[in-house]
Amino acid sequence: MSSRSFIERALEHLPALRRVGRRLTGSTAEADDLVQETVARALERHDELRDPERLKGWLLAVQRAVFLNSRRGLRPRLEVLEGGLGKEAAPEPSADLEAELHAHTLSSGMKAALESLAPEWRDALWLREVEELSYEEIAQVQGCPVGTVRSRLARARGAMLDLLEKEKSHGSL
Amino acid sequence: MEACSPAWQERLSAWFDGEGPAHERQAVEQHLARCVGCAREAARYAPLREALKAQAATETHVPPELRARVSRLAPRSRPSFRRRWTVGLAAAVASVGILWTSWPGGMNDALAMDLERHHLKAFSRATPCEFESSDPDAVKAWVAREVGYAVDVPVVPGATLLGARRCRLHGQLSASLLYRHEGGTAMTLFLPPPGSPAAREAASFAGEGTRCTQGPIGERICVAPRGGGQAALAVSELEQPVLVDALARLAP
């Protein structure tokens, strides 16, 4: 793939890079800088891309590496909080939570629930549900085994649903 | 109500994603037929997915500025070999002592990429400079204070001095001076610290005279040796003679 066609294909994935970049940096301006840096770094290495069909996952993996390199020494490494959330006895699910989820997709409760997850769980959930990466691609992005991705996703889903259930029982969903 | 156990929850989650081995998927389907807790859990996965997708649907906008910044990373179409050779020869003949080379070859690719990225990244910002001033003395004082060594800040005819930024070349803090030429074209002069790896590498590339190349992203890069392992570098999409002239304005 030529450099020019690589950039053209990378442009298709800017929304995903920007969304994930915002979650990594917490800032739109920093996310935009990160996206530019990511594509520049990916361009240098694009010969390493083995499967062009997996460009999006590969770009997100490059983005994470660029981000971690930029933050190395600036903040503690992200902690893996395995098993820390939502493991207490879950409240009885309400019959209409599904409908509530449909109706309140952008609620503050939804955002808060997402933000309260361990970063690795949240990222895995986002990469799967929104960016539609396979487990293998998520493992590449997160630098962990596929089995860990599987576990993170199950826990993230369970924790999200528990948190939303709690929110709802407090009348704020 | 029967709860979905953690072990089944993990299998269920993988099944929902279409992942996991076929025998496990079949086992999950059989389990779902008899476990109310897991069936209930599975029924909540899809709305959760839709809710997250809906959240993301509000985040699909990419500002044109970001698209332009990324598009500029694409190498511009370079002239054919014959044309490059002719242009290079003409330039060399026109400017004695000035060599022209075509990337790749000559300059360290990592250094060339760093130079281009710093240049493009700075000028993609609303305020390209960390320190803004058109006064060479003020810029010089800022560089000495913030970067830690003295630099010459030339007045470049036809260009406005915007100010300065710090950057890292080969991991070492370096000064860069930012200019905008008439017509709006940006130019950065990089002045790596004397004796630094970037300065030595650039000086080695330049040899005895000013030498120009095209970076991997497509910007033009000219390097002027300054003696004692020092070098100054100009990066821009401007024509080579303009960059060479800017470098020549630096005090010897």
Interface residues (C-beta under 8 A of the other chain):
Chain A: S3 R4 I7 E8 A10 L11 L14 P15 R18 R19 R22 D32 D33 V35 Q36 E37 V39 A40 L43 E44 A90 E92 P93 L97 E98 L101 H102 H104 T105 L106 M110 K111 L114 L125 W126 R128 E129 V130 S134 Y135 R150 S151 L153 A154 R157 G158 M160 L161 L164
Chain B: M1 A3 P6 Q9 E10 L12 S13 A14 D17 E19 G20 R40 E41 A43 R44 Y45 A46 P47 L48 R49 E50 A51 L52 K53 A54 Q55 A56 T58 E59 T60 H61 V62 P63 E65 L66 R67 R69 V70 S71 L73 A74 P75 S77 D109 M113 R117 L120 K121 S124 P216 I217
